[in-house]
Amino acid sequence: MSGGQYVAAVYGVVFVFVLAYVAIIAAKLARLQRDTRELVELARAGRPEPRTAEPVTAETTRGA
Amino acid sequence: MGVALVLALLVAPEDADQGISQRIFYIHVPIALTAYFCFGLGAWKALMLLWRGDSRYDLESYVAVHQGTIFGALTLITGSIWAKASWGVWWTWSSNQLVLFLVLFLFYCAYFMLRFSIEPGPRRERSSAVYALFGVVLIPVSFLAIRLAEDFIHPTVFTREGPQMTGTMFATFCVSWAAVTLLAYVLYRVELLGKRLDVDLRELREALQ
């Protein structure tokens, strides 16, 4: 191997390491997002449904 | 990081002695210094945990040591490739600098074995903190080994007379060091954020179930 190939190997290794690290962090964030969604559903299932607001009619908006 | 790469690979003049392989210096040394810094930060956070007893320092210390181990592994790999290019061997046991850095790296690898062998809680936090603090003693020994042992195999660039390189080379080194430090800081913050979020979500799950 020539000197230039060794230099390319070093910078390539660093690039691959950083890329792998970012990929691991991205996978972890995706898992956290799934967990958050699951917890939101769990919280919604445990609470009573909020009362639906009355429909807005012409009478209610006229005075505004 | 892009600026540092351009400076290191295209702008910096070629070394008269080592030729093109000297360009490894601009990434290898900043990575090694960042590894030392991360281990030092881990020890500092460990000290804060033992001093103040605040559990948040445990996670910060753990993430810093984790970062240090990653950068330590990179230092060993890049150093090994540079050794092959310059000395014709992948590794030499006669260089105290290399051996002491390997000892430091293995010491912090054992940190994870200790940490994950203890149940989460105050005992694990304290044991990990004490271990991280012990490891910090190896940092100055590893850093100064080459000067103390008068090792002629591993080159000494920074001497009492200043850096033994041209102004452009030194500027390239400084930019590369700043870039690697910034990269380490960003990775540290992102990993810490992820870990804290993980802990919060676990607590929330326990509260909801």
Chai-1 contact restraints between the chains, C-beta under 6 A:
chainA,res_idxA,chainB,res_idxB,connection_type,confidence,min_distance_angstrom,max_distance_angstrom,comment,restraint_id
A,G3,B,G19,contact,1.0,0.0,6.0,A-B,restraint_1
A,G3,B,I20,contact,1.0,0.0,6.0,A-B,restraint_2
A,G3,B,S21,contact,1.0,0.0,6.0,A-B,restraint_3
A,G3,B,A85,contact,1.0,0.0,6.0,A-B,restraint_4
A,G4,B,I20,contact,1.0,0.0,6.0,A-B,restraint_5
A,Y6,B,S21,contact,1.0,0.0,6.0,A-B,restraint_6
A,Y6,B,I81,contact,1.0,0.0,6.0,A-B,restraint_7
A,Y6,B,A85,contact,1.0,0.0,6.0,A-B,restraint_8
A,V7,B,I20,contact,1.0,0.0,6.0,A-B,restraint_9
A,V7,B,R23,contact,1.0,0.0,6.0,A-B,restraint_10
A,V7,B,I24,contact,1.0,0.0,6.0,A-B,restraint_11
A,A9,B,I81,contact,1.0,0.0,6.0,A-B,restraint_12
A,V10,B,I24,contact,1.0,0.0,6.0,A-B,restraint_13
A,V10,B,T78,contact,1.0,0.0,6.0,A-B,restraint_14
A,V10,B,I81,contact,1.0,0.0,6.0,A-B,restraint_15
A,V13,B,I77,contact,1.0,0.0,6.0,A-B,restraint_16
A,V14,B,I27,contact,1.0,0.0,6.0,A-B,restraint_17
A,F17,B,L74,contact,1.0,0.0,6.0,A-B,restraint_18
A,I25,B,V190,contact,1.0,0.0,6.0,A-B,restraint_19
A,K28,B,G194,contact,1.0,0.0,6.0,A-B,restraint_20
A,L32,B,L197,contact,1.0,0.0,6.0,A-B,restraint_21
A,D35,B,L201,contact,1.0,0.0,6.0,A-B,restraint_22
A,L39,B,L204,contact,1.0,0.0,6.0,A-B,restraint_23
A,L42,B,L208,contact,1.0,0.0,6.0,A-B,restraint_24
A,A43,B,L208,contact,1.0,0.0,6.0,A-B,restraint_25
